[in-house]
Amino acid sequence: MKTFFPLSLCFCLCMSVFTGCGSTETDAADSVKAIYDLYILGDTRGISSLGMTDEDISHAQKTYDNSLKEMIRTNFADSGQEIDEDTLEELCLVRKEALAKMSASVEITEETDGRATVVIHTTYFTESSLDADAFYDAREEALQQSFTDSKERQIFLMNAYTRNLITAYRNVTPSSDTTDITVECVIQNKTWVPANMSSFGSDLALAITGHH
């Protein structure tokens, strides 16, 4: 095992389906909050009220889950390790549960000519520290053990690391303060959406995991 795995990078939003599903009766803040609720909290009520179908919601969630799992697999593989499917499922589940503990408020700070500036105030947790602590604690555990070869040591480290990480996600406490994300929104097919979905997803990922 070369290093700990940067799971803070594993946050992908599939928001291309969120187009043309609402109406201009809702504002940009409603749309941004609905996306936040869907991907951070796992709450589909906001996105449903904007007109997104159950089928599209399910597709978006499955795409997100599959992308997260593939990134975790890749991170382990890059460090010369494999992760079994049961552990992968549990790791993804507890990470989503940690994200679901967050909260946010949303406000429109400017709106003119079909464009709006929205600010999200969100709580967060420092995922990089959580991840690093899980690895370093596993390394300390390994120092107390005797191994017949490096492969045995690597397997022990992986198992201890993932066990520590799962526990850490379960024990996540949201920050007492908030961090802000500014989102530029436009109207597409009668629906307010972030003007740059990729940038919004990246900014949200960084903010919610304490990197913003």
Summary of the structure (lengths in Angstrom):
residues: 212
radius of gyration: 19.3
end to end distance: 28.5
largest distance: 69.2
contacts: 661
relative contact order: 0.21
helix: 53%
strand: 15%
